[in-house]
């Protein structure tokens, strides 16, 4: 791939962690909580949480509590809400707005295929 095109593509990368059949079990809460509790400094805290009900909630920062995620938007939604508390077991997917190489996501535990 042309390096110039590759850099352009990576600049607008949106990385999605899609749930698979294993992630629909009761341990789903632990998987998401572990991801947020161990969020690496090299990955910006910008993206969106998609709930199992299909609601996409953009975030620019977050805090973790037992079973709950407090996410902060960069601006209010139509009802004036800037912060939302979401139960980890209601998360279906995380979308990350992150530029850079896929290798930086190895700090989150992702590995290339063999």
C-alpha positions as CSV (number, residue, x, y, z in Angstrom):
1,X,0.0,0.0,0.0
2,X,1.2,3.5,-0.8
3,X,2.6,5.0,2.5
4,X,0.8,8.3,1.8
5,X,-2.6,6.6,1.4
6,X,-1.9,4.4,4.4
7,X,-1.2,7.4,6.6
8,X,-4.4,9.1,5.3
9,X,-6.4,5.9,6.0
10,X,-5.0,5.5,9.5
11,X,-5.7,9.2,10.3
12,X,-9.4,8.5,10.1
13,X,-9.3,5.0,11.6
14,X,-12.3,4.0,13.7
15,X,-11.5,0.8,15.5
16,X,-14.5,-1.3,16.5
17,X,-14.4,-4.1,19.1
18,X,-17.3,-6.2,17.9
19,X,-18.9,-8.6,20.3
20,X,-18.7,-12.3,19.3
21,X,-20.7,-15.2,20.6
22,X,-18.5,-15.5,23.7
23,X,-19.1,-11.9,24.6
24,X,-22.8,-12.4,25.1
25,X,-22.3,-14.5,28.2
26,X,-22.5,-13.2,31.8
27,X,-18.8,-12.5,31.8
28,X,-19.4,-9.7,29.3
29,X,-19.4,-7.2,32.2
30,X,-15.9,-8.3,33.4
31,X,-14.5,-8.1,29.9
32,X,-15.6,-4.5,29.3
33,X,-14.7,-3.4,32.9
34,X,-11.2,-4.9,32.5
35,X,-10.7,-3.1,29.2
36,X,-11.7,0.3,30.7
37,X,-9.8,-0.2,34.0
38,X,-6.6,-1.1,32.1
39,X,-6.9,1.6,29.3
40,X,-3.4,2.4,28.1
41,X,-2.1,6.0,28.2
42,X,-1.1,5.7,24.5
43,X,-4.7,5.3,23.4
44,X,-6.8,8.5,23.5
45,X,-10.0,8.3,25.5
46,X,-12.1,9.3,22.5
47,X,-14.8,7.1,20.9
48,X,-18.3,5.8,21.4
49,X,-19.9,3.2,23.6
50,X,-22.7,1.4,21.7
51,X,-25.3,-0.2,24.1
52,X,-27.1,-3.5,23.5
53,X,-30.2,-1.3,22.7
54,X,-28.2,0.2,19.8
55,X,-27.7,3.7,21.3
56,X,-24.3,5.2,20.4
57,X,-22.9,7.4,23.1
58,X,-19.7,9.4,22.1
59,X,-17.1,10.0,24.9
60,X,-14.0,12.1,25.5
61,X,-13.2,10.7,28.9
62,X,-14.5,8.1,31.4
63,X,-14.3,6.9,35.0
64,X,-14.8,3.3,36.2
65,X,-16.7,2.0,39.2
66,X,-17.8,-1.4,40.2
67,X,-20.0,-2.5,37.4
68,X,-20.5,1.0,36.0
69,X,-18.9,3.3,33.5
70,X,-19.2,7.1,33.8
71,X,-18.6,8.6,30.4
72,X,-18.2,12.2,29.5
73,X,-19.3,13.8,26.2
74,X,-17.5,16.8,24.7
75,X,-20.8,18.7,24.6
76,X,-24.3,18.2,25.8
77,X,-26.9,16.1,24.0
78,X,-30.3,17.4,23.1
79,X,-31.5,17.1,26.7
80,X,-28.4,18.9,28.1
81,X,-26.7,15.8,29.4
82,X,-22.8,15.7,29.4
83,X,-22.2,12.7,31.6
84,X,-23.8,9.3,31.3
85,X,-23.5,6.2,33.6
86,X,-23.7,2.9,31.7
87,X,-23.7,-0.6,33.2
88,X,-20.9,-2.6,31.8
89,X,-23.3,-5.5,31.0
90,X,-25.3,-3.2,28.7
91,X,-22.3,-2.5,26.4
92,X,-22.4,-4.2,23.0
93,X,-19.5,-2.5,21.3
94,X,-16.8,0.2,21.6
95,X,-15.8,2.4,18.7
96,X,-12.5,4.2,19.0
97,X,-11.5,7.2,17.1
98,X,-7.8,6.7,17.0
99,X,-5.1,7.5,14.5
100,X,-2.0,5.4,14.3
101,X,-0.8,1.9,13.6
102,X,-2.8,-1.1,14.7
103,X,0.3,-2.2,16.7
104,X,-0.5,0.5,19.3
105,X,-3.6,-1.5,20.2
106,X,-1.4,-4.4,21.3
107,X,-1.2,-2.5,24.6
108,X,-4.9,-3.3,25.0
109,X,-4.1,-7.0,24.6
110,X,-4.8,-7.4,20.9
111,X,-2.4,-9.5,18.9
112,X,-1.8,-10.1,15.2
113,X,-3.0,-13.4,13.8
114,X,-0.4,-16.0,13.0
